[in-house]
Amino acid sequence: MTMARRALPLFVLAHALVASLSLATSYVMPTDAQMVAKAPLVVRAIAISTAAGPGNTYPVTDTTFEVSEVFKGFLPASTIIVRSPGGRTSDGRYYKVFGAPRFVAGGESVLFLAPRDDGTYEVIDLALGAFHRHLTPLGESQDGSQLDVVVRDLAETHALGPGMVRARDFEGFIDWLRDPQRSPNPPISIFRSVPHSSRPFLDPDYFNITVSPDGFPPDGCDANAGNAVRWEEFDRGLTVPFLAFEGGQPGIPGGGFDQIATAMAAWNGDSSSRVALNLAGTTSRTIAIGGTDELNSISFEDPNDQIVGSFSGAGIVAIATVFFDCFTVRSFLNGTAHPLLEAGIVTQNGTGSFYLGNANNPVQAFIELMTHELGHTVGLAHSCGDPTVGPCMSGTPQNNAIMRAILHNDGRGADLNSDDRAGIRFLYPVVVGQLPNAPSNLSVSAGSTSTLNLTWSDNSFDETLFEIEERTLGGDFTLVATAAAGITTATISGLVEATAREYRVRARSEVGFSEYSNVSGATTNATVAPCVADNATLCLTNERFRVSVTWETAPPAGESEGTSGTGVASPLSSDTGTFWFFDPANIELVVKVLDACFPPFDSFWVFAGGLTDTEVTLTVVDTTNGRARTYFNPQRTAFEPVQDTSAFTPCLSP
């Protein structure tokens, strides 16, 4: 079974009052003239570079452009920065805004922009406001020559009305933009059809799932790209709660809360899957769609002005976002996935009056819209109808799915079909039968400067393999290796010297997974070399032990990262020293290594005491043989005293 490689969807609801639904961002397709009228600035530009932006509230991606032509508005310089919502933080969290424009260095685009208060620019209506030039053919002309076109990337969007996704002849589009007053819209002769790319489907019902995006930060998940995204809460019998803004959705009786509950009940009602969404109540907070506030939210009429402009008949109707962790990959019964951390949906201001106010059946249209968008928040992508998965063919299961990219708008509301149900059964299968017993007695020891050796006890008889998960100190577990049935040892290689890791193991069978084993960890050996004292190093117990410290503060409010550094060492005696982090007069840590190499102990002891609640990693290395021990204190936790009387046992004389 092959997973379709899909970037996480964004709901952009475009306004066209026929039957058409799409991915995470729902939209009504505007005309080119409407886009020109809406955008304060229209330019032709080439992307120079992309990088993670400052993102005080939530991650953003900045693309630097060199502007070659301005069709509308004024620019004081030829170089601009276009800021797009979403991207990857340095700690691996990925914030996905479905339908947000993404750019590749060297690519040429026609951009419909609005200035931001911080001096950067943002694209009008997300993906709708960015036309990308394709010099390689999306199709071929009748004489076999290549086409030179510009086209929107609508793979993550969801159409709420009719309208063909069409490319424009590059030169013809540029010529019209230079003088759009000549005709209300570009001449029909410049439009080109856009062929759909072929993508593998997951099963005969053609459901598709969302997967982590390809590429390097800030746009992709590097080597971990292509994994599903899913809620692990469902595996533990928990619900995923959403809070809705208490004002509700204008244009829907009662604010739409009952309709949202109906949409959730449709996903929860499949007895062969474990989806459990919950409308947990309302809030007076104008919950943002971005940020890691650990709240799943549904907001109405864009209360925080996070979508440029307003909806007045065309453009974005709603968007959805999800957070997941690029660094963390775990198995589920049908594959591997990143855990979902947070999700949100927000409708654009004007949705109630201009979209729902003109729908044939506004209540049922709203229910279908919410059902579709909630489908994205549990990990489903479009079954058909966007450029990456092919057109929707009449009479097929995928065309009848709630997850097709075009809203049906036929009064069906929250009616799932076999295709939709197959998708959630794949992501959240119900376990039937006896699960294997959990492994136990996991032990980890150093094998070399780059390897750690694991052993455990096998307590089951029907496992098909063991899964080994690893985490850094203070980090999250992620799948790193497997072992065949009956095997109770493993070696993890490729590690950095004097580095600590922790592990857990679980058994897998045809039925599902066991509980995890105990957690155990160790530190790789260090290269044998004499201790050299410096500002970052203590040499204790006749200079046999090298001691160093790193620290990291908790992130301030609104930030994703704190500050970090190396402790500054100061010896007190042959076996004792201190470290300070921020001020020489403010001692944070005291460390002692004692020689107890006599009966009955035969050990070197490590004692440490801290006057801090900062994250601290203390590493002690025996320079005569390379053995290393690591002691860790989490952020926002008072440092617990270290009294390790078996730290280096046996003493092992040099």
Secondary structure, DSSP 8 states (H G I E B T S, - for coil): ----------EEB---SSS--BSSEEEE---HHHHHHH-SEEEEEEEEEEEE---SSS-EEEEEEEEEEEEES--SSSEEEEEEE-EE-TTSEEEEETT-----TT-EEEEEEEE-TTS-EEETTGGGGEEEEESS-SSB-TTS-B--EEE---TT-EESS----EEEEHHHHHHHHH-GGGSSS--GGGEEE--------SSTT---B-B---SSTTT--GGGTT-EEE-SGGGGT--EEEEEETT--TTSGGGGHHHHHHHHHHHHT-TTB---EEEEEEESS---SSS--S--EEESS-TT--SSS--SSSEEEEEEEEEEETT--EEETTEEEEEEEEEEEEE-TTIIIIIGGGSSSHHHHHHHHHHHHHHHHTTB--SSSSTTT----TTSTTTTSTTSSB---SS-TT---HHHHHHHHHHSB---S------EEEEEEE-SSS-EEEEEE---SS-SEEEEEEE-TTS--EEEEEEETT--EEEE-S--TT-EEEEEEEEE-SS-B------EEEE----------BTTBEEETTTTEEEEEEEE----TT-S---EEE-EEEE-SSSEEEEESS-TTSEEEEEEEEEE-STTT-EEEEEEEES--SEEEEEEEETTT--EEEEEE-TTS----EEEEEEE-S----
